[in-house]
Amino acid sequence: MREEGRSTMTRAPATRTDLREALLRLGVEEGDLVMVHAGLRSLGPVLGGVNTVVQALLDAVGGKGTLMAYLDWEMGVEPEDFEDPRLREEIPTFDKRTARASRDHGILAETLRTWPGAVRSDHPDAGMVAIGARAEWLCADHPFRYGYGPGSPLARLVEAGGKVLMLGAPLETLTLLHHAEHLADLPGKRITRYQRPLFVHGERRWVDFEEFDTREPVTDALRASSVDPFTRIGEQCLAEGIGRSGTVAQAPSHLFEARRLLRRGVAWLEEYPR
């Protein structure tokens, strides 16, 4: 009897068809430009694993659609290593053809990076990958100064009327809200300046970068709060109907209109007590 009880409680793995249909129910449409964040473990078992998830996402947006994700760069380097002259010379040079996506973004980001036809932007830290009809346009000319601001793939996602899909991913990982941090009129935004080793005309060079600090909330007032700003903005958007919620396989998931999410994010940040 115990064996029978176990078998009746075992769920069959989700299939490519299951995932595609769930994405369509959530509001993904053919021709969409979708930025995806994923916590794949929350999906439960999937027949074919992460490759099936990518195939289902591409099925949902169709041949005229585009899929996009945040990569960053798996450097294996601590900030203090940049100050050590011996280690500094050994730090790998960023090469967008081979540099792995950050582990923090999960296996989906790395899978998309290596997918046939994938296009990667030039920024090592704010870098994005895209697959599909608008991939080249999204990733072109990614600025090294303020790589989450105007001219970035995030700005183009909004310009194109794209969507943001949280596929079992926590709201605190809403990367588009770094663009909101850039645009919001806030006093005391922290700025970080740093260097990265890149190939410039075939030679290794240390290149200067400048960004609003995205490692934590961008101002001290936001950083001191016990509330995660991105989570609160996401929750407020869902409450106001700016996003939709549903389940994909076993994963609680959300789909936002990028332009409305950005506007709400900027407004929330500017209204936050100082």
C-alpha atoms as an extended CHARMM CRD file, in Angstrom:
* protein
*
       274  EXT
         1         1  MET       CA              0.0000000000        0.0000000000        0.0000000000  PROA      1               0.0000000000
         2         2  ARG       CA              2.8460000000        2.3690000000        0.7740000000  PROA      2               0.0000000000
         3         3  GLU       CA              4.2570000000        1.7780000000       -2.7190000000  PROA      3               0.0000000000
         4         4  GLU       CA              0.9000000000        2.6320000000       -4.2800000000  PROA      4               0.0000000000
         5         5  GLY       CA              0.6380000000        5.7920000000       -2.1890000000  PROA      5               0.0000000000
         6         6  ARG       CA              4.0100000000        6.9760000000       -3.3700000000  PROA      6               0.0000000000
         7         7  SER       CA              3.2110000000        6.3580000000       -7.0230000000  PROA      7               0.0000000000
         8         8  THR       CA             -0.0700000000        8.2470000000       -6.9010000000  PROA      8               0.0000000000
         9         9  MET       CA              1.6710000000       11.2770000000       -5.3980000000  PROA      9               0.0000000000
        10        10  THR       CA              4.4610000000       11.3320000000       -7.9850000000  PROA      10              0.0000000000
        11        11  ARG       CA              3.9340000000       14.0200000000      -10.6050000000  PROA      11              0.0000000000
        12        12  ALA       CA              4.8010000000       13.3620000000      -14.2060000000  PROA      12              0.0000000000
        13        13  PRO       CA              7.5200000000       15.7240000000      -15.4760000000  PROA      13              0.0000000000
        14        14  ALA       CA              6.3990000000       18.8300000000      -17.3140000000  PROA      14              0.0000000000
        15        15  THR       CA              6.8180000000       18.6440000000      -21.0760000000  PROA      15              0.0000000000
        16        16  ARG       CA              7.6890000000       21.2370000000      -23.6920000000  PROA      16              0.0000000000
        17        17  THR       CA              4.0160000000       21.4130000000      -24.6380000000  PROA      17              0.0000000000
        18        18  ASP       CA              2.9680000000       21.8540000000      -20.9960000000  PROA      18              0.0000000000
        19        19  LEU       CA              5.3960000000       24.7150000000      -20.5230000000  PROA      19              0.0000000000
        20        20  ARG       CA              4.4770000000       26.4680000000      -23.7690000000  PROA      20              0.0000000000
        21        21  GLU       CA              0.7610000000       26.3170000000      -22.9860000000  PROA      21              0.0000000000
        22        22  ALA       CA              1.3320000000       27.6240000000      -19.4530000000  PROA      22              0.0000000000
        23        23  LEU       CA              3.3950000000       30.5250000000      -20.7900000000  PROA      23              0.0000000000
        24        24  LEU       CA              0.6540000000       31.4120000000      -23.2610000000  PROA      24              0.0000000000
        25        25  ARG       CA             -1.9590000000       31.3140000000      -20.5010000000  PROA      25              0.0000000000
        26        26  LEU       CA              0.2130000000       33.6550000000      -18.4470000000  PROA      26              0.0000000000
        27        27  GLY       CA              0.1940000000       36.1720000000      -21.3020000000  PROA      27              0.0000000000
        28        28  VAL       CA              3.2730000000       35.5230000000      -23.4160000000  PROA      28              0.0000000000
        29        29  GLU       CA              2.3050000000       36.0800000000      -27.0480000000  PROA      29              0.0000000000
        30        30  GLU       CA              3.7930000000       35.3010000000      -30.4190000000  PROA      30              0.0000000000
        31        31  GLY       CA              6.1380000000       38.0980000000      -31.4800000000  PROA      31              0.0000000000
        32        32  ASP       CA              6.8160000000       39.2530000000      -27.9160000000  PROA      32              0.0000000000
        33        33  LEU       CA             10.1670000000       40.4810000000      -26.6810000000  PROA      33              0.0000000000
        34        34  VAL       CA             10.5390000000       38.8330000000      -23.2720000000  PROA      34              0.0000000000
        35        35  MET       CA             13.2590000000       39.2070000000      -20.6670000000  PROA      35              0.0000000000
        36        36  VAL       CA             13.2770000000       36.0710000000      -18.5340000000  PROA      36              0.0000000000
        37        37  HSD       CA             14.4790000000       35.3940000000      -14.9900000000  PROA      37              0.0000000000
        38        38  ALA       CA             14.1840000000       31.7970000000      -13.8400000000  PROA      38              0.0000000000
        39        39  GLY       CA             14.4720000000       29.6930000000      -10.7290000000  PROA      39              0.0000000000
        40        40  LEU       CA             14.3990000000       26.3550000000      -12.5070000000  PROA      40              0.0000000000
        41        41  ARG       CA             14.2220000000       24.2030000000       -9.3920000000  PROA      41              0.0000000000
        42        42  SER       CA             10.8340000000       25.7000000000       -8.6100000000  PROA      42              0.0000000000
        43        43  LEU       CA              9.4780000000       24.2770000000      -11.8890000000  PROA      43              0.0000000000
        44        44  GLY       CA              9.8430000000       20.7580000000      -10.5530000000  PROA      44              0.0000000000
        45        45  PRO       CA             10.8050000000       17.9340000000      -12.9160000000  PROA      45              0.0000000000
        46        46  VAL       CA             10.9380000000       18.8910000000      -16.6030000000  PROA      46              0.0000000000
        47        47  LEU       CA             11.3080000000       16.3140000000      -19.3520000000  PROA      47              0.0000000000
        48        48  GLY       CA             14.5590000000       17.3120000000      -21.0600000000  PROA      48              0.0000000000
        49        49  GLY       CA             15.6250000000       19.7590000000      -18.3460000000  PROA      49              0.0000000000
        50        50  VAL       CA             16.7750000000       23.2970000000      -19.0380000000  PROA      50              0.0000000000
        51        51  ASN       CA             16.9340000000       22.7950000000      -22.8150000000  PROA      51              0.0000000000
        52        52  THR       CA             13.2240000000       22.0220000000      -22.8520000000  PROA      52              0.0000000000
        53        53  VAL       CA             12.5550000000       25.2160000000      -20.9010000000  PROA      53              0.0000000000
        54        54  VAL       CA             14.4420000000       27.2650000000      -23.5110000000  PROA      54              0.0000000000
        55        55  GLN       CA             12.6200000000       25.5180000000      -26.3560000000  PROA      55              0.0000000000
        56        56  ALA       CA              9.2460000000       26.2080000000      -24.7310000000  PROA      56              0.0000000000
        57        57  LEU       CA             10.1230000000       29.8770000000      -24.2470000000  PROA      57              0.0000000000
        58        58  LEU       CA             11.1620000000       30.1860000000      -27.8900000000  PROA      58              0.0000000000
        59        59  ASP       CA              7.9950000000       28.3410000000      -28.9550000000  PROA      59              0.0000000000
        60        60  ALA       CA              5.8850000000       30.8390000000      -27.0130000000  PROA      60              0.0000000000
        61        61  VAL       CA              7.4410000000       33.9810000000      -28.5470000000  PROA      61              0.0000000000
        62        62  GLY       CA              7.5870000000       32.3790000000      -32.0000000000  PROA      62              0.0000000000
        63        63  GLY       CA              9.8550000000       33.0890000000      -34.9450000000  PROA      63              0.0000000000
        64        64  LYS       CA              9.1950000000       36.8410000000      -34.8340000000  PROA      64              0.0000000000
        65        65  GLY       CA              9.7570000000       37.0690000000      -31.0790000000  PROA      65              0.0000000000
        66        66  THR       CA             12.8870000000       37.5480000000      -28.9980000000  PROA      66              0.0000000000
        67        67  LEU       CA             14.0930000000       36.0990000000      -25.7240000000  PROA      67              0.0000000000
        68        68  MET       CA             16.5020000000       38.0360000000      -23.5040000000  PROA      68              0.0000000000
        69        69  ALA       CA             18.3060000000       37.4150000000      -20.1900000000  PROA      69              0.0000000000
        70        70  TYR       CA             20.8480000000       39.0340000000      -17.8700000000  PROA      70              0.0000000000
        71        71  LEU       CA             24.2730000000       37.3630000000      -17.8350000000  PROA      71              0.0000000000
        72        72  ASP       CA             26.8590000000       39.3130000000      -15.8350000000  PROA      72              0.0000000000
        73        73  TRP       CA             30.2260000000       37.4800000000      -15.7980000000  PROA      73              0.0000000000
        74        74  GLU       CA             31.5530000000       34.5960000000      -13.7060000000  PROA      74              0.0000000000
        75        75  MET       CA             34.9830000000       36.0020000000      -12.8760000000  PROA      75              0.0000000000
        76        76  GLY       CA             35.9180000000       33.9800000000       -9.8040000000  PROA      76              0.0000000000
        77        77  VAL       CA             37.5150000000       37.1500000000       -8.4170000000  PROA      77              0.0000000000
        78        78  GLU       CA             36.9340000000       39.0210000000       -5.1640000000  PROA      78              0.0000000000
        79        79  PRO       CA             37.0570000000       42.8600000000       -5.1890000000  PROA      79              0.0000000000
        80        80  GLU       CA             40.2660000000       42.9150000000       -3.1630000000  PROA      80              0.0000000000
        81        81  ASP       CA             41.9860000000       40.7650000000       -5.8100000000  PROA      81              0.0000000000
        82        82  PHE       CA             42.0440000000       43.7700000000       -8.1380000000  PROA      82              0.0000000000
        83        83  GLU       CA             44.3840000000       45.5130000000       -5.6760000000  PROA      83              0.0000000000
        84        84  ASP       CA             46.9090000000       42.6640000000       -5.6220000000  PROA      84              0.0000000000
        85        85  PRO       CA             49.4580000000       43.3870000000       -8.4190000000  PROA      85              0.0000000000
        86        86  ARG       CA             50.3000000000       39.7070000000       -8.8410000000  PROA      86              0.0000000000
        87        87  LEU       CA             46.6860000000       38.5710000000       -9.1170000000  PROA      87              0.0000000000
        88        88  ARG       CA             45.6880000000       41.5760000000      -11.2260000000  PROA      88              0.0000000000
        89        89  GLU       CA             47.8990000000       40.3680000000      -14.0450000000  PROA      89              0.0000000000
        90        90  GLU       CA             46.3090000000       36.9130000000      -13.8580000000  PROA      90              0.0000000000
        91        91  ILE       CA             42.6880000000       38.0650000000      -13.8620000000  PROA      91              0.0000000000
        92        92  PRO       CA             41.0830000000       36.6650000000      -17.0240000000  PROA      92              0.0000000000
        93        93  THR       CA             40.4520000000       39.0570000000      -19.8920000000  PROA      93              0.0000000000
        94        94  PHE       CA             36.7500000000       39.3840000000      -20.6710000000  PROA      94              0.0000000000
        95        95  ASP       CA             35.8730000000       37.7210000000      -23.9700000000  PROA      95              0.0000000000
        96        96  LYS       CA             32.1560000000       37.7230000000      -24.6350000000  PROA      96              0.0000000000
        97        97  ARG       CA             32.4710000000       34.6320000000      -26.8080000000  PROA      97              0.0000000000
        98        98  THR       CA             33.6040000000       32.4530000000      -23.9100000000  PROA      98              0.0000000000
        99        99  ALA       CA             32.9760000000       34.2760000000      -20.6000000000  PROA      99              0.0000000000
       100       100  ARG       CA             30.4730000000       32.2750000000      -18.5770000000  PROA      100             0.0000000000
       101       101  ALA       CA             27.3110000000       33.8110000000      -17.1550000000  PROA      101             0.0000000000
       102       102  SER       CA             27.3560000000       34.4780000000      -13.4290000000  PROA      102             0.0000000000
       103       103  ARG       CA             26.2500000000       31.5110000000      -11.3320000000  PROA      103             0.0000000000
       104       104  ASP       CA             23.9560000000       33.8880000000       -9.4450000000  PROA      104             0.0000000000
       105       105  HSD       CA             21.6670000000       33.9630000000      -12.4940000000  PROA      105             0.0000000000
       106       106  GLY       CA             21.2750000000       30.1940000000      -12.6570000000  PROA      106             0.0000000000
       107       107  ILE       CA             21.7070000000       27.6050000000      -15.3590000000  PROA      107             0.0000000000
       108       108  LEU       CA             19.1820000000       29.1920000000      -17.7330000000  PROA      108             0.0000000000
       109       109  ALA       CA             21.4020000000       32.2440000000      -18.3380000000  PROA      109             0.0000000000
       110       110  GLU       CA             24.3970000000       30.0760000000      -19.2450000000  PROA      110             0.0000000000
       111       111  THR       CA             22.2360000000       27.8600000000      -21.4460000000  PROA      111             0.0000000000
       112       112  LEU       CA             20.9280000000       30.8760000000      -23.3450000000  PROA      112             0.0000000000
       113       113  ARG       CA             24.4760000000       32.2430000000      -23.7240000000  PROA      113             0.0000000000
       114       114  THR       CA             25.5620000000       29.0940000000      -25.5620000000  PROA      114             0.0000000000
       115       115  TRP       CA             22.3330000000       28.5760000000      -27.5390000000  PROA      115             0.0000000000
       116       116  PRO       CA             22.6460000000       28.5830000000      -31.3500000000  PROA      116             0.0000000000
       117       117  GLY       CA             22.1170000000       32.0930000000      -32.6880000000  PROA      117             0.0000000000
       118       118  ALA       CA             22.5690000000       33.8060000000      -29.3100000000  PROA      118             0.0000000000
       119       119  VAL       CA             23.8420000000       37.4010000000      -29.3600000000  PROA      119             0.0000000000
       120       120  ARG       CA             25.6830000000       38.8690000000      -26.3680000000  PROA      120             0.0000000000
       121       121  SER       CA             26.1930000000       42.5440000000      -25.5810000000  PROA      121             0.0000000000
       122       122  ASP       CA             29.7060000000       43.9030000000      -25.0000000000  PROA      122             0.0000000000
       123       123  HSD       CA             29.3640000000       44.9900000000      -21.3600000000  PROA      123             0.0000000000
       124       124  PRO       CA             31.0590000000       42.4480000000      -19.0410000000  PROA      124             0.0000000000
       125       125  ASP       CA             28.9530000000       43.1810000000      -15.9330000000  PROA      125             0.0000000000
       126       126  ALA       CA             25.6340000000       44.5530000000      -17.2050000000  PROA      126             0.0000000000
       127       127  GLY       CA             25.7610000000       42.2070000000      -20.1900000000  PROA      127             0.0000000000
       128       128  MET       CA             22.6890000000       40.6370000000      -21.7350000000  PROA      128             0.0000000000
       129       129  VAL       CA             22.0620000000       37.7750000000      -24.1290000000  PROA      129             0.0000000000
       130       130  ALA       CA             19.2570000000       37.6860000000      -26.6800000000  PROA      130             0.0000000000
       131       131  ILE       CA             17.9300000000       35.1450000000      -29.1490000000  PROA      131             0.0000000000
       132       132  GLY       CA             15.5050000000       35.9200000000      -31.9480000000  PROA      132             0.0000000000
       133       133  ALA       CA             14.3540000000       38.5920000000      -34.3310000000  PROA      133             0.0000000000
       134       134  ARG       CA             15.5290000000       41.6540000000      -32.3580000000  PROA      134             0.0000000000
       135       135  ALA       CA             18.5960000000       40.1560000000      -30.7180000000  PROA      135             0.0000000000
       136       136  GLU       CA             21.1800000000       42.1550000000      -32.6560000000  PROA      136             0.0000000000
       137       137  TRP       CA             19.3450000000       45.4340000000      -32.0860000000  PROA      137             0.0000000000
       138       138  LEU       CA             18.9130000000       44.7720000000      -28.3660000000  PROA      138             0.0000000000
       139       139  CYS       CA             22.5760000000       44.0180000000      -27.7330000000  PROA      139             0.0000000000
       140       140  ALA       CA             24.2610000000       46.5270000000      -30.0470000000  PROA      140             0.0000000000
       141       141  ASP       CA             26.4550000000       49.3550000000      -28.7020000000  PROA      141             0.0000000000
       142       142  HSD       CA             26.0000000000       48.5910000000      -25.0010000000  PROA      142             0.0000000000
       143       143  PRO       CA             27.5740000000       51.6120000000      -23.2400000000  PROA      143             0.0000000000
       144       144  PHE       CA             30.3870000000       51.0010000000      -20.7370000000  PROA      144             0.0000000000
       145       145  ARG       CA             29.3970000000       54.0720000000      -18.7010000000  PROA      145             0.0000000000
       146       146  TYR       CA             26.0920000000       53.4490000000      -16.9750000000  PROA      146             0.0000000000
       147       147  GLY       CA             25.3280000000       50.1520000000      -18.6310000000  PROA      147             0.0000000000
       148       148  TYR       CA             21.8410000000       49.9920000000      -17.0790000000  PROA      148             0.0000000000
       149       149  GLY       CA             20.8590000000       53.4230000000      -18.4020000000  PROA      149             0.0000000000
       150       150  PRO       CA             19.9550000000       54.9620000000      -21.7820000000  PROA      150             0.0000000000
       151       151  GLY       CA             21.1860000000       52.9890000000      -24.7640000000  PROA      151             0.0000000000
       152       152  SER       CA             21.3390000000       49.7580000000      -22.7720000000  PROA      152             0.0000000000
       153       153  PRO       CA             19.4600000000       46.5610000000      -23.6460000000  PROA      153             0.0000000000
       154       154  LEU       CA             17.1550000000       47.3520000000      -20.7000000000  PROA      154             0.0000000000
       155       155  ALA       CA             16.2610000000       50.7140000000      -22.2190000000  PROA      155             0.0000000000
       156       156  ARG       CA             15.5980000000       49.0300000000      -25.5600000000  PROA      156             0.0000000000
       157       157  LEU       CA             13.4250000000       46.3880000000      -23.9100000000  PROA      157             0.0000000000
       158       158  VAL       CA             11.2090000000       49.2000000000      -22.6530000000  PROA      158             0.0000000000
       159       159  GLU       CA             11.3410000000       51.0930000000      -25.9620000000  PROA      159             0.0000000000
       160       160  ALA       CA             10.1470000000       47.9980000000      -27.8090000000  PROA      160             0.0000000000
       161       161  GLY       CA              7.2000000000       47.3990000000      -25.4790000000  PROA      161             0.0000000000
       162       162  GLY       CA              8.7090000000       44.2160000000      -24.0990000000  PROA      162             0.0000000000
       163       163  LYS       CA              7.7270000000       42.0530000000      -21.1610000000  PROA      163             0.0000000000
       164       164  VAL       CA              9.5120000000       40.7060000000      -18.0930000000  PROA      164             0.0000000000
       165       165  LEU       CA              8.8940000000       37.0820000000      -17.1070000000  PROA      165             0.0000000000
       166       166  MET       CA              9.6560000000       35.8500000000      -13.5960000000  PROA      166             0.0000000000
       167       167  LEU       CA              9.6370000000       32.0880000000      -14.0540000000  PROA      167             0.0000000000
       168       168  GLY       CA              9.7410000000       30.9140000000      -10.4700000000  PROA      168             0.0000000000
       169       169  ALA       CA             12.2790000000       33.6660000000       -9.7460000000  PROA      169             0.0000000000
       170       170  PRO       CA             12.0000000000       35.9940000000       -6.7170000000  PROA      170             0.0000000000
       171       171  LEU       CA             10.8500000000       39.5610000000       -7.3210000000  PROA      171             0.0000000000
       172       172  GLU       CA             14.0790000000       40.8820000000       -5.8180000000  PROA      172             0.0000000000
       173       173  THR       CA             15.8100000000       39.7890000000       -9.0450000000  PROA      173             0.0000000000
       174       174  LEU       CA             13.8240000000       42.1560000000      -11.3000000000  PROA      174             0.0000000000
       175       175  THR       CA             16.8600000000       43.4490000000      -13.2010000000  PROA      175             0.0000000000
       176       176  LEU       CA             14.8430000000       46.0360000000      -15.1280000000  PROA      176             0.0000000000
       177       177  LEU       CA             14.5360000000       47.9730000000      -11.8750000000  PROA      177             0.0000000000
       178       178  HSD       CA             18.2520000000       48.7940000000      -12.0820000000  PROA      178             0.0000000000
       179       179  HSD       CA             17.1740000000       50.8970000000      -15.0520000000  PROA      179             0.0000000000
       180       180  ALA       CA             14.5870000000       52.5160000000      -12.7800000000  PROA      180             0.0000000000
       181       181  GLU       CA             17.3470000000       53.2580000000      -10.2490000000  PROA      181             0.0000000000
       182       182  HSD       CA             19.2970000000       54.9560000000      -13.0260000000  PROA      182             0.0000000000
       183       183  LEU       CA             16.3690000000       57.0930000000      -14.1770000000  PROA      183             0.0000000000
       184       184  ALA       CA             14.8960000000       58.0020000000      -10.7800000000  PROA      184             0.0000000000
       185       185  ASP       CA             15.6230000000       61.4840000000       -9.4500000000  PROA      185             0.0000000000
       186       186  LEU       CA             17.1950000000       60.5060000000       -6.1230000000  PROA      186             0.0000000000
       187       187  PRO       CA             19.7030000000       62.4100000000       -3.9990000000  PROA      187             0.0000000000
       188       188  GLY       CA             22.8580000000       60.6380000000       -2.9700000000  PROA      188             0.0000000000
       189       189  LYS       CA             22.9320000000       57.8030000000       -5.4750000000  PROA      189             0.0000000000
       190       190  ARG       CA             26.1340000000       55.8590000000       -4.9320000000  PROA      190             0.0000000000
       191       191  ILE       CA             28.5160000000       55.7140000000       -7.8950000000  PROA      191             0.0000000000
       192       192  THR       CA             31.1070000000       53.0140000000       -8.4040000000  PROA      192             0.0000000000
       193       193  ARG       CA             34.1370000000       53.3410000000      -10.6660000000  PROA      193             0.0000000000
       194       194  TYR       CA             36.2170000000       50.3380000000      -11.5850000000  PROA      194             0.0000000000
       195       195  GLN       CA             38.2360000000       48.6820000000      -14.3360000000  PROA      195             0.0000000000
       196       196  ARG       CA             37.8930000000       45.4730000000      -16.3140000000  PROA      196             0.0000000000
       197       197  PRO       CA             40.4780000000       43.7670000000      -18.5590000000  PROA      197             0.0000000000
       198       198  LEU       CA             39.1830000000       43.7030000000      -22.1310000000  PROA      198             0.0000000000
       199       199  PHE       CA             40.5960000000       43.0530000000      -25.5740000000  PROA      199             0.0000000000
       200       200  VAL       CA             40.8930000000       46.3880000000      -27.3910000000  PROA      200             0.0000000000
       201       201  HSD       CA             42.0800000000       46.0820000000      -30.9980000000  PROA      201             0.0000000000
       202       202  GLY       CA             43.4330000000       42.6600000000      -30.1250000000  PROA      202             0.0000000000
       203       203  GLU       CA             45.3960000000       43.8090000000      -27.0570000000  PROA      203             0.0000000000
       204       204  ARG       CA             44.6130000000       43.3270000000      -23.3670000000  PROA      204             0.0000000000
       205       205  ARG       CA             43.7930000000       46.6530000000      -21.7200000000  PROA      205             0.0000000000
       206       206  TRP       CA             42.2530000000       47.7660000000      -18.4500000000  PROA      206             0.0000000000
       207       207  VAL       CA             39.1410000000       49.7620000000      -19.3760000000  PROA      207             0.0000000000
       208       208  ASP       CA             37.3930000000       52.2580000000      -17.0950000000  PROA      208             0.0000000000
       209       209  PHE       CA             33.7480000000       51.7310000000      -16.1260000000  PROA      209             0.0000000000
       210       210  GLU       CA             31.3180000000       53.8890000000      -14.1680000000  PROA      210             0.0000000000
       211       211  GLU       CA             27.9010000000       52.8940000000      -12.8280000000  PROA      211             0.0000000000
       212       212  PHE       CA             25.3800000000       53.6470000000      -10.1700000000  PROA      212             0.0000000000
       213       213  ASP       CA             26.1300000000       50.9680000000       -7.5840000000  PROA      213             0.0000000000
       214       214  THR       CA             23.7990000000       48.0200000000       -8.2690000000  PROA      214             0.0000000000
       215       215  ARG       CA             25.1930000000       45.6530000000       -5.6410000000  PROA      215             0.0000000000
       216       216  GLU       CA             22.7600000000       47.0660000000       -3.0740000000  PROA      216             0.0000000000
       217       217  PRO       CA             19.8900000000       49.5740000000       -3.1820000000  PROA      217             0.0000000000
       218       218  VAL       CA             21.2780000000       52.6660000000       -4.8310000000  PROA      218             0.0000000000
       219       219  THR       CA             20.9290000000       55.1410000000       -1.9180000000  PROA      219             0.0000000000
       220       220  ASP       CA             21.7470000000       54.8520000000        1.7770000000  PROA      220             0.0000000000
       221       221  ALA       CA             18.1010000000       55.4930000000        2.6970000000  PROA      221             0.0000000000
       222       222  LEU       CA             16.9890000000       52.5090000000        0.6200000000  PROA      222             0.0000000000
       223       223  ARG       CA             19.8700000000       50.3740000000        1.8600000000  PROA      223             0.0000000000
       224       224  ALA       CA             18.9680000000       51.0640000000        5.5030000000  PROA      224             0.0000000000
       225       225  SER       CA             15.4050000000       49.8460000000        5.0070000000  PROA      225             0.0000000000
       226       226  SER       CA             14.3900000000       46.3470000000        6.0550000000  PROA      226             0.0000000000
       227       227  VAL       CA             12.2550000000       46.1880000000        2.9130000000  PROA      227             0.0000000000
       228       228  ASP       CA             13.7840000000       45.0280000000       -0.3670000000  PROA      228             0.0000000000
       229       229  PRO       CA             12.8050000000       47.7810000000       -2.8470000000  PROA      229             0.0000000000
       230       230  PHE       CA             12.5530000000       45.5030000000       -5.8790000000  PROA      230             0.0000000000
       231       231  THR       CA             10.3160000000       43.0410000000       -4.0540000000  PROA      231             0.0000000000
       232       232  ARG       CA              8.0560000000       45.8220000000       -2.8270000000  PROA      232             0.0000000000
       233       233  ILE       CA              7.8210000000       47.3840000000       -6.3100000000  PROA      233             0.0000000000
       234       234  GLY       CA              7.0140000000       44.0170000000       -7.8650000000  PROA      234             0.0000000000
       235       235  GLU       CA              4.3350000000       43.2910000000       -5.2690000000  PROA      235             0.0000000000
       236       236  GLN       CA              2.7810000000       46.7110000000       -5.7750000000  PROA      236             0.0000000000
       237       237  CYS       CA              2.7290000000       46.2360000000       -9.5460000000  PROA      237             0.0000000000
       238       238  LEU       CA              0.9500000000       42.9030000000       -9.1500000000  PROA      238             0.0000000000
       239       239  ALA       CA             -1.5900000000       44.4800000000       -6.7890000000  PROA      239             0.0000000000
       240       240  GLU       CA             -2.2320000000       47.2880000000       -9.3000000000  PROA      240             0.0000000000
       241       241  GLY       CA             -2.6500000000       44.9530000000      -12.2700000000  PROA      241             0.0000000000
       242       242  ILE       CA              0.6340000000       45.9270000000      -13.9280000000  PROA      242             0.0000000000
       243       243  GLY       CA              1.6330000000       42.2640000000      -13.8390000000  PROA      243             0.0000000000
       244       244  ARG       CA             -0.1010000000       38.9150000000      -14.1140000000  PROA      244             0.0000000000
       245       245  SER       CA              0.4600000000       35.8210000000      -11.9930000000  PROA      245             0.0000000000
       246       246  GLY       CA              0.0840000000       32.1420000000      -12.7440000000  PROA      246             0.0000000000
       247       247  THR       CA              1.8040000000       28.8010000000      -12.4720000000  PROA      247             0.0000000000
       248       248  VAL       CA              4.2370000000       27.3370000000      -14.9820000000  PROA      248             0.0000000000
       249       249  ALA       CA              4.7770000000       23.6500000000      -14.1670000000  PROA      249             0.0000000000
       250       250  GLN       CA              5.0880000000       23.9060000000      -10.3780000000  PROA      250             0.0000000000
       251       251  ALA       CA              6.5810000000       27.4180000000      -10.3410000000  PROA      251             0.0000000000
       252       252  PRO       CA              4.6690000000       30.5200000000       -9.2050000000  PROA      252             0.0000000000
       253       253  SER       CA              5.3700000000       32.9300000000      -12.0480000000  PROA      253             0.0000000000
       254       254  HSD       CA              4.6920000000       36.5450000000      -13.0160000000  PROA      254             0.0000000000
       255       255  LEU       CA              4.6170000000       38.4980000000      -16.2720000000  PROA      255             0.0000000000
       256       256  PHE       CA              5.0370000000       42.2830000000      -16.3230000000  PROA      256             0.0000000000
       257       257  GLU       CA              4.7620000000       44.9040000000      -19.0360000000  PROA      257             0.0000000000
       258       258  ALA       CA              8.2670000000       46.3790000000      -19.0240000000  PROA      258             0.0000000000
       259       259  ARG       CA              7.2120000000       49.9800000000      -19.6580000000  PROA      259             0.0000000000
       260       260  ARG       CA              4.6220000000       50.0590000000      -16.8680000000  PROA      260             0.0000000000
       261       261  LEU       CA              6.9260000000       48.2110000000      -14.4730000000  PROA      261             0.0000000000
       262       262  LEU       CA              9.6530000000       50.7720000000      -15.1240000000  PROA      262             0.0000000000
       263       263  ARG       CA              7.3250000000       53.7450000000      -14.6220000000  PROA      263             0.0000000000
       264       264  ARG       CA              6.0100000000       52.3290000000      -11.3640000000  PROA      264             0.0000000000
       265       265  GLY       CA              9.5240000000       51.5590000000      -10.2310000000  PROA      265             0.0000000000
       266       266  VAL       CA             10.7520000000       55.0910000000      -10.8680000000  PROA      266             0.0000000000
       267       267  ALA       CA              7.7220000000       56.5750000000       -9.0970000000  PROA      267             0.0000000000
       268       268  TRP       CA              8.1050000000       54.2560000000       -6.0830000000  PROA      268             0.0000000000
       269       269  LEU       CA             11.7950000000       55.0810000000       -5.7110000000  PROA      269             0.0000000000
       270       270  GLU       CA             11.1890000000       58.8160000000       -5.9630000000  PROA      270             0.0000000000
       271       271  GLU       CA              8.3380000000       58.6680000000       -3.4340000000  PROA      271             0.0000000000
       272       272  TYR       CA             10.3090000000       56.6380000000       -0.8850000000  PROA      272             0.0000000000
       273       273  PRO       CA             10.9860000000       58.4990000000        2.4050000000  PROA      273             0.0000000000
       274       274  ARG       CA             14.3850000000       60.1720000000        2.5110000000  PROA      274             0.0000000000
